Amino acid sequence: MFNNVYVPYKGYWSSPFCAWQGSFQNQNAVDLAAATAKRFFEIRGISPDIFDGIVFGATIPQKNWFFDAPNFAMLMGNPSISGPRVAQACATSTVSIKTAAAYIQSGANNNVLVATCDRSSNGPNLFWPNPAGLGGKPEYESWMVDGFNMDPTAGVGPAGTANLVAKERGITREESDALVLSRYQKYVMSTENERAFQKRFMIPVEVRVSRKKTILVEGDEGIIPSTAEGLAALRPASPDSILTFGAQTHAADGNAGMIVTTKEKADELSVDKSVTIQLLSFGFARVKKAHMPEAPVPASMNALEKAGIKVSDLAAVKTHNPFSVNDIVMRKEMGIDDKIFNNYGCSLIYGHPQGPTVMRLAIEMIEELVLKGGGYGLVAGCAAGDSGAALVFKVN
């Protein structure tokens, strides 16, 4: 699908992810993303004026959201450019990278910065005009809470789709708990040796918490340690569910970004010119109503087919897995070896800020492939409306 789309080695970053109502709760996500991008440029010695466009991925409105993409560009140091905002729920990063790739592939742009951010904390509460209401009384919507509670296309909330898939497929509580424990242990891999793996891409973020005080957020916040005994003791999220609150992700805040460019520019910007990172394909799928956790499978198969490879060719797989059910289904349907599946972390454990979630997953996958000496990698996830999206990368 793509034959001239590349990412410079170390041409990407992620902030720590903070569970909602944590250290990022009062920070404007656009401002924070721009500050993190500027810090990334300083560390890498990159001038912001090298970019001829941006793709800005965000799903939760912030103050001045109408101007978010051009405002981000100005704040990060290049007021001459702008670009589209992409908002596709949990697939926002996936589609943002794909959009940038299409610009590069077509020749419309030569060097695009894909920036993604969201703040789940203190989300907007909206009043919608309702002229037919009693006395014109408006309708109220809490952007985050109502969005998580009900998907109008499915007729249930996201958790309801996971419950339905678990029942239909006979997934047990024991399978779910085992998957969660495995994913937590894999996240712990990224914190070993004083967070050596995370430090390969994670930018510490300074935030102001009062007029006189700032703090430096260096690592993820809100991670809940998992043990077999602890998971077994949790109550189901609902009486008819095999899922506990330990088997689903939590809302979070954060940002992440990636340079998407040509091979020539990627070689120029790469920290190590012997490492080549190529984006090969994008895949999308939508499954039947209220079956969201199944969507990553056909999306992944679509991306693999376009890339001309098979599951057996993959060296690393990363997924946005808001529920344990997602990975259980994907592992069984696609025959993925768990040795390559969500090493070093996933959104089930470190949280889901929506916009930047899959961006961080893609970055972690690239770094894992570099450590392995190269290979093909798949990053995928489900999204609102029983949809799924996936990307295939190749690292040499």
N, C-alpha and C positions, 0 to 999 in steps of 0.2 A: 504493500500500500504506500509506504514511504521509502524512498531510496536516497534522499539527500537531506535527512534530518538528524542532527547530532546534538549531544549535550557535552560540554566540556567537563573533563574530570575535575571534581570539586567546584563545578559551576552551579551550585545549589546550596540551600540552607534550610534549616528548620529551627524555629524557636522551641523551647520546652513547651509541652502541653500541660496546662494547669486545669484541674477539675473546676467546674463552674463554681463561682463565688470564692475563688482563690485569688492569687496575687494579681491576675489580669482582669479581675471583675469590673474595675472602674476605668479601664484603659480603652480609648477608642481604637478599635481593631485596625482601622486604616492607618492612623497615626503610628501605632505600634509596629505594624508591618513595614512602614516606610523607615522607621528608626532602625529596625532589625536589618532591612536591606542595606541601609547606609553603613551599618557596622560590618556587614558581610563584604561590601565593596572595599572598605578600609582594610580588612584582614587580607583580602585577595589582591589588593592593589589594582582594582578595576575602577575605571571612570564611568559614571552613569551615562555619559553622553555617547557611549558606544552603541546604545540600543536605538533602533529605528521604530520600535513599537512595543507595546505591552499588551498582555492579556491578563485581566484582573478577575480572579475568581473569589466570589463572596456570596453568601446566601442570607445573612441576617442583617437587616438594615442598621446602620449606625447614623449618628447625627451627620448631616450633610451628605447622606448617601447618594443623592442625585449627582454629586460631583466626585464620587469616590475614585474612579480610574484616573482622571486628569489630576485630581488632588494628590493621589499617591505618587504619580509621576513627578509632580513638582516637589513634594516633600522628600522624595528619595534622591533628587538632584538632577532631574532632566525635565524641565518644564516645557520642552519642545515637542513632546510626544504624548500620546494617549492610546486608547484602544478600547475594546469592548469589555463589558463586565459579563462574566459567565456565571450563571446561577442555576445549577442542576442538582440541588440537594446534595446527597452524599457523593455523587459522581462529578461534583464541580471541578475538582483537580484533574480528573481523568479527561473531561471534555475540554478544560482549559489547555492542557498540554496538546491534545489533539487539534484544537483550534490554532494554536501557535505553529504546530507542525504543518498544518495545511497552508499557512501563510508562507512558511519557509519553502515547502515543496513547490508551491506555485510561483515562487519568485517575487511575491508581493512584498516580502520583508527578508532581510538578511540576518537580523540578530534581534530576537524577541525575548523580553523578560516576562516570564509567567510568575505572577505574584498571587498568592492565595492567603486569605485570612478570614477569621470569624471570631465573634465573641458570643458564646451562648449565654453567659452571665448577663443578668439585667437587660434581657432582650426587650424590644419594643412592644408596647401594648397599643393596639390600634382600634380606633373607632371608625366604623364604616357607615356612611350615610344610609339611612333607611326611611325614605319618604313615606312608605306605607306603614311604618311603625306607629304605635300609639303616640300621638303628638309629635311625630317625626323622630321618636327615640332611636338613636343609632344602635348598630350591632357592634359587639365587642369581640376582639380576637387577641389572645396572647400569642405572639408569633411563635415562640418556642414551645410553650406548654401545649397549646392546641395542636400544633403541628405534630408533636410526638404522640398525642393521644388519638388522632384520627386521620387516616388517609382516605379522602372522599372517593378516590378511585377504587379502593379495596373494600370500603365499608367497615373496616376495622383499623385499629392503630398498628404500627409496625410490630409491636410485640404479639399482637393477634395473628399476624401472618406467620411468625415463627412458631407459635403454638399450633397453628393449623398444619404446617409442614411437618412438625415433629409428630403429630398424631397420625397423619397419613402415612408416614414412613416408619412408624414404630420406633422412633428414637427414644431411648430410655434416659431416665434421670442419671443413671450411672455413666452412660456415654457422655452426656452433657458435662457432668462434673469432671470427668477425666480429661475432656478437651480443654476445659478452662484451666485446670491445673497444668497441663502441658503448655498452654499458651503463656501462663504466668512464668513458668520456669524458663521459657525461651526469652521472655522479656528480660529476665534476670541476667541472661547472657550479655545484654547490652550495658549492664551496670558494672560488670566485673572489671577489675583492674582500674578502679576509680573512673568508671564510665568511659573506658577507652573507645568502645565502639561508638557511643553517642557523640563523643567529642570529634569524631571524624566529620560531622556535619552540623552539629547543634551549636547555635549562637546564643551565648548568655544575654539576657535582656534586663536592662535596668528600668525600673518603673518607680514612679513617684507615688507614695502612699499617703503623704501629707505635705503641707507646704514646706516643711523642713526636713523631711525624711524620704530617702530613696532606698530601694532594696535591689539586689542583683539576683535574678532568678536564673540559676544555672542548670537545673534539671527539672524533670517532670514533677508535678505536684498531684497528690490525690490518688496515687497508686495504692491499691489495697492488697496486701500480701495474701496469697492463697495457699491453703494446705488442704489435703484430702479430708481431714477431720473438720476443718472449718467450713468447707463447701458442703459437706454432708449434713451439717447442722442447720444450714439455711432453709427457711421456709420457701415453698414455691411462690412465685410472684402472684399466682391466682390458684384457686383450688383445683382447677382442671389442667394445670400446666406442669411440665417437667422442668421448666426454666425457673431459676432463682434470680435474685438481683445480682448474684455473682456471675451469672451466665449471660449478662448483657452489658454493653458498654455504658459509659457515662458521658454526659455532656461536658464539653471542655472549651478552653479558649487557646488560641495560638495562631501562628502564621508560618508559611513555608514558601519557598520560591525556587525557580530553576531557569537557567538560560537555555533556550532552544534556538539552534542556529545551523549554519552550514558546516560541512566537514572542515573547510579551510579555517573558518573562524573558531570552531571548536578546538582545533589543533593549536591555534594561537593563544587561546585563553586557558587551555588545560594546564593543570599543575604538573602533570606527567604525560608527555606527548606519546609515551608508549601505550597509554590506555585510551582506547576508543570506545565511546558509548553511542550507539545508534538506536534510534526509535524506529521500529519496523512496522508496527500496525496498531490499529484501534479496532475494537469490537464492541457491538452493542446488541442487547436483546431485551425483550419484554415478555414476561411469562404470564400465565393465567392469573386472574384476579385473586388477590390475597395470598400469593405465593412468593413474596419478595425474596426470601432467603435462597430460593432456587435460581434466581436470575443470573448470578455470576457464572454459572456453569455454561449456558449457551453463549453468553457474552465472551467468555474465555475461549470457547471452541471457535467462535467466529474470528477472534483476533489471531489465534494460532493458525487457522486455515489461511488467513490473509498473509501471515508471515511465512507460510510454507513449512511449518514445523509441527511436531507432535508433542504430546505431553511428555513422552519419554526423553525428549530433547532438552527439557527444562532443567536448569541447575538451581533455580530459586523461584519460589512462588510466595507472593505477599497478597493479603486480602484485607479489605475493610469488612470486618466481621462483627456487626453490631450484636449478634447473638451466636452462641455456641453452635446452634443448628446450621448456620451458614457453612462453617468449615467441615462439619460432619457430612453434610450433603455433598459438598464439593470434593472432599477426599474420596468418598465412595463412588460418585458418578464419574470422576475423571481419573481415578486410580493414582492419586498423587502420593508419593512417598513422604511421610511426615518428616523425614530427615531434611527435606528442602522446603518445608511448609511453615511460613511465618517465623523463621528464625529471627532472633533479636527484638521481636516485639510486633504488636498489632493493635488495632484500635479497640479490640475487645478489652485490652488491659490498660492502655495508656489514654484512652478516651477519644472522643469524637467531636472536634470543633466544626465539623461539616466541611467548609470550604477547603482547608488545608490537609484534611485527613489523608487522602490518597497520595497527595504530594509527598508527605513524609514517608509513606509506605514505599513509594517509588524510589526515593532517595536511599532508604535503608536497603532496598533490593539491589540497587546499583553498587553500594558499598560492599554488600555481601558477595556479589559476583566478582568484584575486584579482589577481595580476599581469597576467593576460590580460583583466581587466575583466569576468569572470564567465563562466558557461557550465555545461554539464553535465560531471560527472566520474564515472568508474567506477574502483573499487578492487576487486581480486579476487585470488584465490590458491587453490592446491591445499592439501589437508590429508590427514591420515592416513586410510587406508581408501578411497583412490581417490575422495575427495570434494573438492568445491570450494565456495567461498562468495564472494559479491560484494555490494557496496553501490553505490547510485547517489546522488550528491549534486547539488544545484543551487546555484550561487553567483550572486547578483545584485549 
